[in-house]
Every structure is written in C-alpha cells, then in structure tokens.
C-alpha cells in the first residue's frame, strides 16, 4: 500500500513538473502588456490617443462596406475631443479592446511629417549624417505610396501670420490622403496611427525611433524631406511631388 501511494505521489509530482515547464516564464514578455507600455509611453510624452479600427482579415473591423482606410481610422466621430493622455483611460481602452489600433490627434502637442517610405529612408539617413536632431520616427507598411514614414515633431501652433509659413491652404482630410503622394503635414484636425498598429495583409505600423527622442521643430526637417520626396517622385515617374499642408485645416 505504501509503495503504491509513493508511486501515486511521484506521478503527481511528475505531472506538476511537466505543467510548470509548459507554463510561461514570469519574465516572458506579454504582447498585450508590451503594447500597453508603448501606448502609455506615447501618452506620457503628451501625445493624445484615441481608439481606432483594426484589421478583420483583409477588411476593416468597422461596419462600413468598402471602407476606404481599413484599420486606419478612429472608432468615434468625436475622436478629437475623446483623445486623451490620461493613463487610466488608455489602460481601460487597451485592456477592453485588445485588438484596437490607436490614433494620435495632431496639432495639439505635435505634428507629423508623413512621406513615402523610400523618400523617408533617404531623408532619415541624410538628417542623421548631418547631425540634425530627429525625433520619433515610425514606419507604416504597405505597397507603393501606401508605404509611409512618419516623422513626429513639435507642433507649430498658431503663428501670428500663417502666410509666412503655410505655403498653401488645402482642405484635406486623412481619408483623402492617397491623392497626395508627396509630403503630408498632419497638424490641427488631423491624426495618424501610432505604433504598435496592425494593418490588413499582415502589415503594421512600428517605431524606428521611439518616444525617448524629443520632438524637434518641423522646419528643421522640412527641406531634407521635401528634397527626398521630389527625388522619389522623379524616380517613380510621378508628377512633381505634392505637399499636402496642412491636413485637417
């Protein structure tokens, strides 16, 4: 009897040992927690966030048939007033909507200079080689002009005379951006996806340079970015590079 009891106990210990080996190690990175930490770092830097749609296969999670910007738009029409840096609110969103992407509303604390990926890579190399301060930079996957690089900068605010630095007035919204293959300046009334974000077709928006980098003045990057866009447009046999400034006015 005692021998049989010993075998049972040893068998139970063996099963427990196997279960412990299968159990994830405590220090293993939880993707959900990692995502949440990245979002909170963005909010801690002062960039307001709001939940966005996410991929549903090759489609968008929203109910709109033929959504023109799948997984790239806010969930709420009130995204401008909903956007927040409040840690508790962002944690609730992230935990209650684990698949959701997030957008950041531009023109409050920061702007985003949005360029074709190939042009962005060239410009980033030149900027770093010249010792110019470059802030956070994200890469958005896609094909052709849909593949973009996002340069996060400080916002220009409201200059006394906007004609001195706005080269044109353009009534443009994020959902019509595909008409502008060159540089897009996201400021008041616009938004961009903030990493980490998933896109249809197993694509993603990811950080190349994170929020540990400060937000530079956009004008320090502008000349290099527009030159790179012009080169990209010429090489791609596009019409001369367009500059969509500012999105959302």
Secondary structure, DSSP 8 states (H G I E B T S, - for coil): -HHHHHHHHHHHHHHHHHHHHHS--TTS--HHHHHHHHHHHHHHTT--EEEE--EETTEESSS-TT-TTTT-SBS-TTHHHH-B--HHHHHHHHHH-TT-EEEEE-SSSEEEEEEEHHHHHHHHHHHHHTT-----EEEE--SGGG-EEEEEEE-----S-GGGT--------GGGGGG--SEEEE-TT-EEEESSEEETTTEEEEEEE-TTS--EETHHHHHHHHHHHHHHHHHTT-SS--EEEEET-
